[in-house]
Amino acid sequence: MGTKKSPRLGIRKMRQKPKILIHEHLDCSLRPRTMLELWDKMGFDQAKIPFPANVVGPWDNAKLASGSERRELRLQAVQNYRKFLVGFASKSLANYVQAIVDHILPLMQSQPHLRRITRDRIADAKNDGIIGMELRFAPQLHTMGGLSLEQVMDAVVDEVKQSPMPIKLIICSLRHEDGEMAERLADLALAYNDHVGGFDLAADEEANPGVLEWWIPEAVRVRDESKGKIELTIHLTETRKPTARDEALIDQYGIRRIGHGIKGNWSQVREVCPTSNVVTGQVASIADHPIDSFHRAGDPVTVNTDGTLFTEVQLSDEYMKLQAVFGWSEADFLQVNLTALEVSSFSSADKAKMKALLKAGYLS
Ligand SMILES: [Zn+2]
């Protein structure tokens, strides 16, 4: 592990390397530019949602300008919006959630918008050298404009079908919900099991900590009825240490993947999102992140972005940080990708193709 010397990769080379991403939230990975375009279509409702003047000002002025001035003003608006969102969200977990509620969810309540946002995310993945992606979201958050859960799924699945790389969706139950919603989501996951590869429990771990008992029966039902096509994963120990009960339940139900999992000892595969943990204040810096010690100890880890909007990184940028701070080599990157592939929900034919691409793509 990392013993073989390999030359340091620059960002361009890193982007060309084949990569597997298994922990990414659709509603945390919008492009700020697309967000502004969609907001513009809907009308900036300043009374409802506060947009900074340095966003709306240049965006509106751009409409009156032309050529390079127009491009410059738009770029200014986009950059200021990104800065505002990241700055606001990184102040606290409550702000992070508020940013999603105010600035993102209103944009994700129609099929054309859901399709656009999914299409963008897939294009960004392609540009970053990603060869297989598991993309997660909570369909129940997109029904406020009158869409049914099925209409939400149809819009996202439409784009997934046109993806240049294999994509599996992960359906997220949310910690503040209940067994009744989990049952509806489990049925939804099963109905769309050609495209759904995972069932997750997400959202605020502080308010509703641990492995929640109402989630387990539905999660296990999804896995059983899909004959294992749908894998289970759970956001756990991102912000809190596990209890003995949590550990026992994870073992008892054979859950193989932990979302984040940066606190506690796990033999399960961790879906680690280093920059996200820095942004939300769980670790002070990448240098303080435990991912390297997990990896050196032989624990199975994967590297993920969690959401490219608030972390301001694509997966290649995460890799660049691990290379710079911990000296990760191509052999290390190959290993975390093979781990991700092994625990992913892609078909065995797709897995075989991706494995060949990974092996050819890295010095090992
Ligand atoms: Zn997450």
Residues whose N, C-alpha, C, O or C-beta is under 5 A from the ligand:
A	BS01	ZN	D306
